[in-house]
């Protein structure tokens, strides 16, 4: 089962509250930490912490925006709703003062003549929790589904980076020998036709020093270890986004060092390719929990 989770997702949940529906919607995108912004229907009189705590616990990372709205089925148009509200006033005027002016001063009494239905706090919390949990389940399922695609792409890029590194590793010994040969040839050209002679031991020491300065075996070994660790983390059941991001930074340092140490044209070309592949890895990892 895929353990990688994307930070991108959407979820919607509903629940019943009397003759109304509670609708919860959640959207998440990538973010280094967890950031939550919610719009709550004021009729519910619920504190933001009521929703933030379960969201924070379930999602861990990402920028989350959401809403919780109270919707009544068969909602009337504003005109019909107004006619319904003022009907008691019109009836009262016709009874007390037939044909008289509309009693505008009595408008504030409408709320007492036709009060809004009351809902107890326990019912509101229960319905809100039900809607929120349904939205969270849907969002998490979308994150899981997108995570499967991310994991497949990460494995593909990781394999490609490994192939490029293998080519560098295979080329490295020959590149060192060719570099040493070029140095010897250059020294001979400089001394050709001159009475000066170079101590062979000193020449070999200089060549050995050059070989040590351009030796990239340690960088290759560390980069291979990073690739192995990256692959292992893809199978972890824990959130790994931050650790994968750290490994990519470390791999970038090793690749840069290889590029600066080696003057071999073939290795330089592979370094450019590895940097491009690593950047693709970085872009994908930015969306992992």
N, C-alpha and C positions, 0 to 999 in steps of 0.2 A: 504493500500500500504506500502511495506517495506521501512523504512527510513534508515536502515543501509546500508552503502556503503563500499565495500572492497577497499583497496588501490592497489590491483592487477588488471591489465587490459591491453588490447591491442586495438589499433585503427588504421585504415588505411583509408585515403581519397585521392581522385584524382580530378584533374581539368584540363581543356584544356588551353594551352597557345600557340596560333598559331598552328604550326604543331607538337607540342610537348605536353607531359603530365607532369603535376606536381604531384608527389606522396609524400604524407606526412604519416609517420608512427610514432606512439607514444607507448611507453611501460612504465608501472609504477609498482613499487613494494613498499612494506611498508618502511616507514621512519618516524622518529619523526616529521620532519618538511617538507617543500617543497624544493626539490633540483632538478634543471633542467639542463640537458646536451643535447645540440642539435648539430647536424651536418647539416649545410646548404650548398647547392650547391653554389659554388662561382660565378657561372654565374648569379645568381639572384641578387647579391649585396644587400642583405637585412640584416639589423642589427639583432642580437639575440633578442633584446628587442621587436621586432615586433611579436615574437612568445611567448616569456616568459611571457608577461603580461596576455594574454588571458588564457594561461595554468595555471598560478599561481591562477588566479581568479576562474577558473572552478574546479581545483582539490584540492587546499588547502593543502593537505598533500600527501607525497609520494616521492620516488626518480623516476624522470621521465627522460627517455632517448628517443630521437627522431631524425628523419632525414627528410629533404625536398630535393628531387632530381628532376632534370629536365631530362626527358627521351624522346628521339625521336623515333617514330615508325619506324620500318624497319632499325634499325641501321646497318650500313655496318661493315664488318670485318675490322680490322686495315689495312690489305693489300689492300683491295678495296678502303678504304678511302684515303690511300696514293697515289694509282694509279690515283684516281680522282683529287687529288690536284696537282700532278706533270704533269698531261696531258697538261695543258696550256703551261708549260715550254718546254715540248718535242715538241709540235706543233710549238712554237716560234723558237726553235733551228733548226727544220727541214726546216723552212721557211728561216731563216737567214744564217744558216751554215749546210747544209745537210751533215749528216755523222759525224759531229763534236762531241766533248766530251759533256757529260751532264753538263749543267750550274749550278754546285752546288752553286756558289756564289749568284745565284738568288733566292735561297730557301727563304730568308727573305721576298721576294716580294709576296709569296703565299697568305699571309693574305690580301693583297690589290687586288690580282687578283681574289680571291674567298672569300670575306669577310663573316663572320658569320652574320646570320640575326639579326637585332637589334630589341629589344623589349622595349617599353616605360615602365617607372617605375610604372605608374598607372595600366597597364595591369598585370604586375608581381605581384603587391600587391593584386589586386583583385583575381587573380588565386590562389595565395598563401593562402589568407584568406579562400577561398572556400575549398581548400584541407585540411587546418588545422582544420576548423570547422567540416568537415566530419569525420576526424580522432578523434577529441575530442568527438563527439557524439557517435561514436562507442565504444570508450574507456569507456565513462561514462555509456553506456548501459551494458558493460561487468562488470563494477564495481557494478552496481545495481543488476545484475543477481547473481553475487557471493555474494553480500550482503544478498540476500534472504537466501542462504544456511548458511551463518554465523549466521544470526539472529535465524534461526531454531535451530542450534547447541547450541547457547548461551542460549536460553530458556530451552533446554534440560538439559544442565549442571547446570543452575540456579535452576531448579526444583530439580535436584539430590542433590545439595548443601543444599537446603531448607529441604529436607527429612532427610539428615544427621544431620542438626542442630536441627530438631524436635526431633530426637532420643536422642540427647544430652540433650535437654530441659526436655524431659520426664524422663530421667535417673537422672538428677541432684539432685532433692529433696531426692530421695532414697539414692543416693551416699553420701550426707551430713549426713543423719541419720546413715548410716552404718559406716561412718568415726567417728562419735561421739561415737557410740557403741564400736568401736574398741579401742578408747581412754580410755573409762571408764574401759573396760576389761583389758587393759594394765596397768592402774594405780592400779587396784585391784591385778593384778599378782605381781606387784612390792612391794606392801605393805603386801602381804600375808605372814603370819608368823612373822610379825614384830610388835613391840609395837607402831610404829608411826601411827598416824591417820591423814587423810587429811580432812581439812575443806570442807564439802559438797558445801558450797557457792563458795569457791575458785575453786573447781573442775568445777562447772557449769560455772563460769566466764571464765575459761580456755577453756572449751568446746565451749562456745559462741564465744570466740576470734578466735578459730580455724575455727569455722563455717563461721565467717566473712571473714577470710583470704582465705577460699576456695570457697566462694560464687561467682558463675559465672553468676548470673542473669543479672547483668548490661551488661556484655560482650555479652550475648545471645540477649538481647534487642537491643543493638547497631548493632549487626550483622544482626538481622532481619530487622532493619531499612535500613541498607546498601543494603540488598537483594531487598527490596521494591523499593528503589531508582534506583537500577540497572535495574530492570524490567521496571520502568517508562521511563528511558533514552532510552531503546530499541525502544520505540515508538515515540521518539522525531524526529522532522523534521530537526533539526540542527546537525552538526557534533558532535559526542559524544565520539570519541575514547579516547581523553585525559582524559575526566571525568570518563569514565569507567575504565581506567587504574588507576586513583587515587583511585577509590572505591575499586578496587582489592587490592591495597596496604593497605587500611584501614581494609578491611576484613581479610587480612593476619595477621595484628597486633592483632585483636580480637581473631582469632583462636589460635595464639601463646600464648596469655594470658590465654585462657581457658585451653590449654595444660599444662601450667606451674602451674596454680592454682589447678587443679584437679589431684588427685592421683588415681582416680578410673580407673580400667582397661578398662571397657567398654567405658568410655568417652575418654580415651587415644586412643583406637582403632578408634573411630569415628573422633578424631582430625586428625589422620593420613589420614583417608579417605577424610576429608574435605580439607586438604592441597593438596592432589592429584587432587581433583576436581578443586580447585582454580587454580592450575597450568595449568590445561587444559583451564580454562577460560582465564587466562592470555595470553596463546599462541594464542587463537582466537582473543582476543582484540587487539593484536599487529598489526593486519592487517585491523583495522577499521579506517575509516577517522574520 
